[in-house]
Amino acid sequence: MKSARQDVDSLWKKYLTGKPIKLRNLLVEHYRPLVHMMAARLAQKLPAQISYDEICSAGYDGLMEAVQAYDPCHKAKFETFCQQRIHGAVMDWLRSLDGQSRTVRSFEKQRMLSKEALDSALGRPPTEEEIAQKMGIGGDRFSELSRLSRLGHEVHLSAVQNDDNNHRGSPGGWDVSDSSAVDPSQRISRQMLTDYIARGLNREERLALILYYVEGLTMAEIGLVLDLSESRVSQIHKDVINRLRRRFKDEVAEMVA
């Protein structure tokens, strides 16, 4: 029986002959843990508004680009090459948020002034449609800027910037045909459940739970990501589970009382 290393080497050989999308997606699936581990590290340095799932989503762009661009003739290990691309893709996404934040701040100021003017003129709170019309902004654009405003993304790139500015300038989107793709509603439901369960936990505790139960990392692997000993991760896990048991026991008791 071939080893896992032989299996992935064989997959690379088949993929490089014609680079079919199906085999590319299999390679992306195989290297997904690289995205998860980098996302976990970056999540500890970024503002709380930037979710782990959002970082992963940006990282997958870098992973897919790395698979498509990798040339084994250059002798560099794919894992090393890939991590640089993942990090670069996340940084590109964060830069786009930083640029958006200036636009959003300008939008918030204009919206406030327009709302105050309409309040006075109409004698009642204006609707969003009326505010958008007053600002001269289309409905779709107004909704998108309002959404970004609610998210409150204020990203400081210095927190995660590394010394390697040697990054690519490639398109940010990918057209991936995947008949087995998960329904977006399932992802949203999972995120809502994760947020509910992790309510009140600090970032370290939250990441430990996500990496263990969602991403399937071992305690030792989580320790490497969070820069903690395996025994410390195990203790965090035990403490959090005990607290969650007490919390949910109390909440159930309140519901049936």
Secondary structure by P-SEA (a helix, b strand, c coil): cccaaaaaaaaaaaaaacccaaaaaaaaaaaaaaaaaaaaaaaacccccccaaaaaaaaaaaaaaaaaaccccccccaaaaaaaaaaaaaaaaaaaaaaaaaaaaaaaaaaaaaaaaaaaaacccccaaaaaaaacccaaaaaaaaaaaaaccccccccccccccccccccccccccccccccaaaaaaaaaaaaaaaccccaaaaaaaaaaccccccaaaaaaaacccaaaaaaaaaaaaaaaaaaaaaaaaaaac
